[in-house]
Each structure stands twice: as C-alpha cells, then as structure tokens.
Amino acid sequence: MRCLLASAGGRLLRDSGMLLRRRSCSGPLLLLLGVAVCLFYQTLMVARNRLRSGHQLPAADVRSRKSSDQVLVEKTRRFISILETLQRETQVQVWSQKPPRRRWAVVLTGRHLVSDTEVQLYQQVLQQMGYEVQMSRYAETSSFLRTNQGVSGWSLLLCLSSSERSCLRRISFANLQPHQTVNLIPGLMEAFSDAGGGLCHFYVHSHLTGSDLPMKPYSCASTGQKLQIPQDSRSPVGAAPPGLLAVVNVYVLVTSVRPLTSFLHDISVVTTNREVKGQPTKLRDFLLQQLGPMSSHQALRQMKQVIGEVLQAVVSTDAKKQAGNRCVLCYQLLTFALLFSGSITPVVVQVDTDLTFSALSEDSFDGQITKDLILEDTLHFLLTTHTHLSSETQTEGRQYGGCRGTHGLCLSKDEFLLLLQFQRQMTMPSAFQLLYPSTSSCSTSGPLSVSDLLIRISRYYELQRNLSSSDETEALANQESAVSSSQEGAAGKGPCVDPHLRQIYTDPPLTLTPPFNPWVKEYHAEVTFDTVTVRIRPEPFSSACRVHLDEHRGPRMANYPVGLGNSRISILVTDDADRHEPVVMTIYTVHMYRESRPSLPMFGDHVICSFVQDCGLLVRPSRSCGLQPFIGSQSPLRTCSSGHVSGQWVVPCLSCSDNRTCDWREVAWQPDGCYHLLVDRPLLQDCMTDRKVLFIGDSTNRGMMYFLMERVNSSLEDWGKAHDTLVYGNLNGGRTLVSYSYYPQFWLEKKQRPTFRQALLQLLDRSRPLANSNLTVLVVGGVQWLNTNHLSTVREVLDRESLSNILVVVKSLGMGFHLPVDGIRSLSLREIQDLDKENNNIISAAEHHGYEAIDTFSVTMGRYKEFLQGRCACHFHEVEKFCSSRPPDDTTSTTNRTCSFRPGLSSQSAVQDKDREAGPDALTYHVRGPVNQVYSEILLSRLCPKTRN
C-alpha cells in the first residue's frame, strides 16, 4: 500500500487512473484529507496486528498504542467532518434557490392485496417518514409513473414480488435522478436468475467453475426446494463432538454494486438436522450457542467472507454490462442459504432475489412476521441515511461536488452521495451489520479510490468499537454478555413499557376498517360466506409484552370459527411480569361480520332443487352431494308420523348446477312423503296449557327451549347462557312451566361432574309436582354427548319415579366440532361419519323405548356452514335483544309463502323483525337461526299434533 503524505494531494490529481475527479483542487483541504487517510490506515493496521497477536503488551507499548489510536480517531474524525461539511453546504446552496419538493413514494403491489401486511407496512412506515404514497399494481398501470416518466416526480419506487418484471421493463435505471431510489438492482436480479435447471445466470457469462467459489453453481432455482442437511453419525466414545450441521438462511442488503457495499441482517432462519421446520433466530445468538465465543466469531467472519466472494464474482462478471450510468441509491435484498456440514466455513447452496422463508411454518405466521421486521428495518436503515437532494441539482450539476473555494474534495456527485450514505449507515444503530467491504479487506496499491475510502471508514468505526477492549477475547466476552442480555429481553423479562401491537396477522388476510394502526384499538372486517375460520396472531412491538386472545390466559394465536353474522375477537396486550396475574395494558377489538349465503331473488321462472349434504363434507358417501333436481312424491302428502322422517333441503333456483342462482331466503326442510304440521300460536297456547316441559342437555337443547318460550309467549323476556338449572313458571299467562338443566358440565373435573342420572333427578325435583302423563314433557339431547346408554338411564329413572307415561322427546346429535379450532377437539371426516351411524342408533333406541325422536343430525348436516357464534361451530341459534313497545307479529304465514311449492318447513326466522313503533323501552329477546327454527318447529309439531289429545 502506497502511503500518501504531503505530496498526496498532487499525486491524487496527477494520477490518470484515479477514481476521483481530475480538476484543479485547492491544496489545503485535499492535503489534510490525504494526511488524515494515511495516518488513519497506518495506525489502524498497527492496532489490528496487535489485536490479532493476542499477547499481553508491555505498559509502555500500551500507552504508545493508545496515543496512536487517539491520533487515528482524530484524523479520521476530521476526514468524516469534511464530507459532512460539503454535504451541508451543498444542500444549503440548493435549498436556498428552490425549496425541496414533496417526496413521493410509488408502491407497485403486483399480485399482493391491499390488505396484505407487507403492503400495509410500506404504507404506514413511509407515511410516518413524510412520504406521499401512491399505490398501483404494475408500472404500466400507474398513472403517477406515466405522467412523471423520465422526470423526477418520485423519490422512491418499491416493486413488490410479482411486479419486478414490470419495473425492469418500464424503468430506465441508467437515467434515474440522484435522489431516486428503487428496491431493485438489475445486475443482481439478472445474475441470480435461473439460467435453466437452477444454474445461476452469472455462471453462464463467466469462466467460473464450481471450485472457484464457495457456492454450488445450481443455486438459483426459481422454485423453492427442500435443502438436505447432512445427518451426523454417532461419534465413538471420547471422540470430539460433530461440527455444525445446519442450513442457515441469512438476509443480505446490497446498497451499491460498484463499489460493492452490503450489510447483513441480524435475523436468520436456521434449520438443523434435528428439526423439521426452521426457526427464526438472531444469527450471533445461534452461532454462540452452537460453537462458543471464539468459534462463533470465526464462523461469522467466514460466513461474511463466503457471501462477499460470491457478490464480488457477480460484480466482476457484470462490470462491462453495467459500465454506464447507475442508480446510486438503489438497493437489493437477497436471501442466501448457507450449508454448514461440520465446518465453520459454509457453502452457498441457494440464492433468491427476494426474502424467502419457506423453511418456516406457514401456520404460525413466522415467515410473514420475520419478513415484515426485516423490511421495516431496511426502510429505516436506508431512508434515514439517504441524502435526498432536489432534482434541480441536474441544472447545477457542474458545480455540485466540484472543486471550489477552500473545500476542494474532488468527488463526483455519485461518489459523494455514496460515501456520505455509507458513513451515516456505519454510525446508525440498526439491525444490520457490515458485510462488505470487510474490515480485513486490503486496500489497492494504486491510486486512492472510493473503495479504499469505504474500507478506511469501516475500519475506523470498528476500531472505535474495540478501543475499550484490551484484547479480542475480552471483546468476545462482552459480546457474549450482550447476547445473554438480549436473550433475556427477548424472553420478555422486564416490564411492558410499550403495550401496542405492531400488526395483526390473519389467514385469510382480513381487510380491516380502518386500516391497521398501532394506536387505533377497534376494527371491523367482513368475510364471505365460505370463510368459516380465521387464523389470527397479533404481534406486539415489545417482546416484554404478551398477547392473549379473548381472556387473560388466552392463547397468543388461535384458529377462530366465524359464525354467520356478527362476532368479536378481543386482543389483550398484557404485562406478565407478575406470573400470578397478568395486567391488561391495552385491548384491541376486531368486530367481524360473516355474510349470509349469496342469494338471487326468485323471479318467475325457476326450478326446485334439493340437497342432502354439501360436497365440502361428504358425511354419507353413498348419497349425492350438492344441488340435485327435486323429485317429489306423486301421491298426496300426509302429516309426518314422527320427528325423524328422513328428508332433504329444497330451494328454488334458476339452475340446479349453480347454487349462486338460488334464492336461499326460501330454503325449506322437506320430509320425504309427508309434512310437519306448523302449529299456529292460538293452538300452541291451548296445547301448552297446564303442561310442564323439562329440558336437559347442552346449549343446543337450550336454544330449542328459548324458541318454544318465544313462540308460546309471542316474546322472550328472560334469557341467559345458563349452565345450571332454570325454572320459568310465568309462560302462557302462568299456565305453562318450562325448566332446564345443563348437561354435561364439562368445565368441571371429571370426579366433580354430576352424572346424567344426578342431573336428571335434580331437574325432576325442581319441576315437581309432575303428572305421569303427556302433560309432562322431557326433552333430552345435545350436540354429540348423547348415546343409547343415556336413554336407558332415562327409562330407569322415570320408572323409579313413577313417571313412565310422560312424553319423552329425544333430540338426536348435531353437526359441530368439524372445524380445526385451537383449544377444542376437532373431528375428522371419518369420525363425523361414525357420528352419523351413532345418530341412527340413538333414534332406533328412542323408538325402542317408545320415545319421540327429532333427527337434528340430518337437518344440520347439509347446512353445517351456517353455524352461528361459538367455538364449537355447533350453534345454529343465537339470542338477540331489542327494545319494543309491542311483541312482534306471529308470522306463520311466512312458512306457507316459503313453501308454496311444497308444505315443508321454512328455515326463515319464525319471528320477523318488522318495523316496530317507538314506545316505552321494554327489553325483549328474539331467538334467531333458521336451522334451529326448523327442528324446533318439528318439536312443536310433535308436542301438539292437531289437538293435544
């Protein structure tokens, strides 16, 4: 290396091969710069050699070293100060003539939806940084780019995945303005593209062989592939443990190609030979845990060297093609997959020109969360350090960066911006660490170049970081301590100081209204009828904060069933420092609305279609699924003799081949060859006089009870999600009693749960006196807990209590627990098919005991998607409240209108929300749910067949 002292200024200007501008520069400033750089380099090399030697220095040498280091720091500080002074004076000169324009950012989303968290992230961060954001799918469709093409109308262009080709076609990178930034570097995009079979394109245009680089030539496959990790064989007793066996995905930010500058993000994705899926982790933490302090430092250095060699090979291959103008502030994010196979020196096995996370589990959102973190870090790292100069510098470019006055640093405009940006990036706290130029790189032996200046700047800041350590071992010990401290922070130790969410991740992506903002606590979202589950994972800003869904001890992430209509998800941000009782700091609420099945109003011409089951859930494989032409009975219909007559759903459609042409408001349950009598209110009230109806079962049974109470009373004035015993004696003018007992009490420990026999006896006792006739009705059943043994128990208890002649109605099984929901059981298709068989056994047992049976399984099977609120997806009813001055009208005529083609049972609500007059607020409730209405009306028809007797 040729050291430039007093004659450095003249030599720099005389040398024809230099990269700096050849102009007559004033001597004092350039001489000062040359002396500073030379002293900087000499002192740094002495200091680094001493660091590497690792031996204890004599006291005199230590004092001498400190003195030389201080000189180095001072000279380099003056060198950097010159850059900053030039930058300030240039900006003042430009801004004094014309104020800078607003900064516009154009985001091309490609196939990304606006609701995608990546799109939202760009929009939020850029707006916070003062950008006006314009969004479009592709460059060709962006009106902003069309009207401002070729001029400096925008400052930042972000081409998301699937829009890169559009950017490369439409954007002239050679003609970009100095202040314009694009998140693509065409040379890297081409070099790491697939030339066929995964062969990296830059191999085609060079004489490189597989042995020239620590990289496999076929590392640029356009599709993600499963990378094989060598398996460690069992070592003999006493042998050294096997080396590191893992594939490590690291994320590289290239900020310049000529000269090459790049940075490494501290997050990596590690897949070891002991794990099926990868894990996001901090790179230094992983290496330190696997290799220890000394070896981890060497492995990190080797990793940087390997990636640097590959990038340098790409730059040298691409030098001739990209010799023209370039985009100074453009950048490129890359993913390098590195294979460690027992050595601390890895091999590059795959390179992607985007951030890829195929090794992470999709269900946990780890990939998207990690990607969003890296993207946000990138924006802050680059846009905070970028020097945004107004486009007016084009007209005054001859003076920009020139040699004038006393500030004669001869740098071109591009070199000036590059050096200034690099210097700021080296001083900015961030998640990125320098990858290239390496601080161990050698400067050129020829004239001083911009690359040399970059190396010296990087060495200066490394020396500043290491001056406080007496040797490298102490520095690594401090690093290990810092890592341990960071791990404690990541583990959430410490108070939750910033209780806000960074983002709410959902699958499928929800379009939140308003768009997500950490400081907005309430959102609304709508989903289509076919969306039956939503997976949700809120992510907090601070790792010290915890997130729980719905309750203090709720899960961090969950799969939610989305019932028809309204539902709500509460997100609690808590401080769990006190392990006994989390403290709720903030609550976010997402109100969801799931649309009803799309319906086409019925006009004149239509056909009647029928279905037994949905093709999405083939419970009965031997039966057809989906809509079929309805073939009714040719003989006159009669009233059904039981509540479990087989049947099917019927609906008017324009075509049975397309369920979107149906009027689903008119769907009705049609028993085969008969019809269930619809009991109007006067007959029902007369039929229920002096009767007692006892319900025992779960919430689905309770829904039938409340439906009966509303139909008898014409309104429902009392309601609750009772999980114990209830008695209502004020129905039908005090002439009818209804009681209810919840079974099974699943929330109790098994030893503490009342048995079915105990719950039944308690219900009978609470409802006495009871007549041993059909004046007493027992309705028993639920979703899926009922079996034939329970019916035998009913017979034994009633015989013992001298109630063998009462009317017993068995509500059979129902659909539910068919969705993959966290925290509760989820049935497979085979298990649901077994339930259908068990349902038939229960109905047969009911007939054997002389009981009535209502086949609720067949009714709910075909409309399993139409569940309402509840995690079990088994509720086909819900109770809503309203204030009314009078009860709603009875609308039994609705059924006749619905089934004008067949006298079946309509699934529309039996109590319509008609226009109600304003009046004194009388709080009443209404049981809503078309499917529940159908089997509840069947229950009423079995209680009141024509006349009570």
VENVENDA-V902288 format. One record per backbone hydrogen bond with DSSP energy under -0.5 kcal/mol. CO is the residue of the C=O (numbers start at 1). NH is the residue of the N-H. If there is no record, write none. Layout:
co/nh
CO/NH
CO/NH
This chain:
co/nh
1/3
3/5
5/8
6/9
7/11
8/12
9/13
10/14
11/15
15/18
21/23
23/25
26/30
27/31
28/32
29/33
30/34
31/35
32/36
33/37
34/38
35/39
36/40
37/41
38/42
39/43
40/44
41/45
42/46
43/47
44/48
45/49
46/50
47/51
48/52
49/53
50/54
51/472
58/62
59/63
60/64
61/65
62/66
63/67
64/68
65/69
66/70
67/71
68/72
69/73
70/74
71/75
72/76
73/77
74/78
75/79
76/80
77/81
78/82
79/83
80/84
81/85
82/86
83/87
84/88
85/89
86/90
87/91
88/92
89/93
90/94
91/95
92/96
93/97
94/97
94/98
102/104
103/132
104/155
104/156
105/107
105/134
106/108
106/158
107/109
107/136
108/160
109/112
113/116
116/120
117/121
118/122
119/123
120/124
121/125
122/126
123/127
124/128
125/129
126/131
127/130
131/133
132/105
134/107
136/109
137/110
138/141
138/142
139/142
141/143
142/146
143/147
144/148
146/149
148/151
148/153
151/153
155/181
156/106
157/159
157/183
158/108
158/160
160/163
161/111
163/167
164/168
165/169
166/170
167/171
170/172
171/173
172/175
173/176
177/180
180/329
181/157
182/331
185/188
185/189
186/190
187/191
188/192
190/193
191/202
193/195
193/201
196/199
198/220
199/195
200/203
200/204
201/204
201/205
203/206
209/212
209/213
213/215
214/348
217/200
217/219
219/351
225/227
236/239
244/246
244/342
245/273
246/248
246/340
247/249
247/271
248/250
248/338
249/269
250/252
250/336
251/265
252/254
252/334
253/255
253/263
254/332
256/261
261/255
261/256
262/435
262/436
263/253
264/433
266/283
267/251
268/270
268/281
269/249
270/279
271/247
272/275
279/270
281/268
282/286
283/287
284/288
285/289
286/290
287/291
287/292
288/292
292/296
293/297
294/298
295/299
296/300
297/301
298/302
299/303
300/304
301/305
302/306
303/307
304/308
305/309
306/310
307/311
308/312
309/313
310/314
311/315
312/316
313/317
314/318
315/319
318/322
320/323
326/328
327/330
332/254
334/252
334/336
335/337
335/352
336/250
336/338
337/349
337/350
338/248
338/340
339/341
339/347
340/246
344/346
347/339
347/349
348/216
350/337
352/335
354/356
357/360
359/278
361/366
361/367
362/365
365/369
366/370
367/371
368/372
369/373
370/374
371/375
372/376
373/377
374/378
375/379
376/380
377/381
378/382
379/383
380/384
381/385
382/386
386/388
387/389
390/393
391/394
392/395
392/396
394/397
396/399
396/400
399/402
401/411
402/404
404/407
406/408
407/404
408/410
409/411
410/21
412/416
413/417
414/418
415/419
416/420
417/421
418/422
419/423
420/424
421/425
422/426
423/427
424/427
424/428
431/266
433/264
436/262
438/441
448/19
449/453
450/454
451/455
452/456
453/457
454/458
455/459
456/460
457/461
458/462
459/463
460/464
461/465
462/466
463/467
466/469
471/475
472/476
473/477
474/478
475/479
476/480
477/481
478/482
479/483
480/484
481/485
482/486
483/487
484/488
485/489
486/490
487/491
488/493
489/492
495/497
497/499
498/500
498/542
500/541
503/505
503/539
505/537
507/535
510/512
513/524
517/520
521/589
523/591
524/513
525/593
527/595
528/531
530/532
532/562
534/560
535/507
536/558
537/505
539/502
539/503
542/545
546/574
548/550
548/572
549/551
551/554
555/549
556/538
558/536
558/560
559/822
560/534
561/563
565/594
567/592
569/590
570/550
570/572
571/573
571/588
572/548
572/574
573/585
573/586
574/546
574/576
575/583
577/579
578/581
582/584
583/575
583/585
586/573
588/571
589/523
589/591
590/569
590/592
591/525
592/567
593/527
593/595
594/565
599/601
604/606
607/609
607/653
608/630
609/651
610/628
611/649
613/626
614/617
617/619
619/621
620/623
628/610
630/632
638/675
642/645
643/855
646/672
648/670
649/611
650/668
651/609
652/663
653/607
655/658
658/661
659/662
661/654
662/600
662/664
663/666
664/667
667/907
668/650
668/670
669/671
669/905
670/648
671/673
671/674
673/638
675/640
677/679
678/680
680/684
681/685
682/686
683/687
684/688
685/689
686/689
688/691
691/737
692/694
692/777
693/739
694/779
695/741
696/781
697/743
698/701
698/702
699/703
700/704
701/705
702/706
703/707
704/708
705/709
706/710
707/711
708/712
709/713
710/714
715/717
716/925
720/722
724/742
726/740
727/729
728/738
730/733
731/734
731/735
731/736
732/735
735/690
736/731
737/693
738/728
739/695
740/726
741/697
744/746
745/748
749/752
749/753
750/753
755/759
756/760
757/761
758/762
759/763
760/764
761/765
762/766
763/767
764/768
765/768
771/773
773/776
773/807
775/692
775/777
776/807
777/694
777/779
778/780
778/809
779/696
780/811
781/698
783/814
787/790
787/791
788/792
789/793
790/794
791/795
792/796
793/797
794/798
795/799
796/800
797/801
798/803
799/802
803/806
806/808
807/778
808/852
809/780
809/811
810/812
810/854
811/782
817/827
819/821
821/824
828/832
829/833
830/834
831/835
832/836
833/837
834/838
835/839
836/840
837/841
838/842
839/843
840/844
841/845
842/846
843/847
844/848
845/849
846/850
846/851
847/850
852/810
853/643
853/855
854/812
854/856
855/859
856/860
857/861
858/862
860/863
861/864
863/866
864/867
867/564
870/873
872/817
874/876
875/868
876/932
878/880
878/928
880/926
882/884
882/924
884/922
891/894
891/895
892/895
892/896
893/897
894/898
895/899
897/900
902/904
904/906
905/669
910/891
910/912
912/914
917/885
920/922
921/923
922/884
924/882
925/716
926/880
926/928
928/878
929/933
930/934
931/935
932/936
933/937
934/938
935/939
936/940
937/941
938/942
939/943
940/944
944/946
945/947
